[in-house]
Amino acid sequence: TNPWLAGENNMQLAVDAARAFALGVDIVKASVASLAQVEVLVETSKGWHRSGAMWYPSSKDDFSSNMERSAKQAMACASIESLTALKDIDAIVAVPGLRILALACTDLSNQMGHTFGYDHPEVLALVRDVAEKAKKHVVVVCANIGYEAVTAKQIDARMQRLYEIGARIILMNTIEKLAHTLCKELNDGFRTSNKMRL
């Protein structure tokens, strides 16, 4: 979803999340712009329609069993990357059934006026503050390392820092991004060394 263009009252994410859960996806992460969107996203994770996970109830007992399994396995992850969602953060972390809250550090740092400032004191303070609030409600905070960390040393440092301030799920860059960085470094080095030979 797009939390800026879709607006705070757009509930299409509930339809999309319900489809994903019905297909058997266990964790659905969606960008949210408001408390209302978090509430409806979490509500979709409580549904019993999980045919994609091969859940076909044929009795009342089966139905009850499926509901219990769904409550344990199907999780909605509200991803916060807009300032509109941050204003509701106290109520968001307290939403019954919410177990994972993601902080999209690239967009949040940009929204805060610190583009690519993943280590800016205000950005780190925000992550720490949200993690402390979430912990009180047994909600796990997920945060991404951002696009700027590209070497193993930089990635490790960013992961350590996020863990120290309360993030318990830390997203690294995709394998495509890591491969791109490595290949670019190798390619640039190759071009430079061959120009010197000429």
Helices and strands as residue ranges (DSSP letters): H 12-22, E 27-32, H 35-44, G 51-53, H 60-73, E 75-80, H 83-86, H 89-92, E 100-103, H 105-111, H 121-135, E 140-144, H 152-164, E 169-171, H 175-197
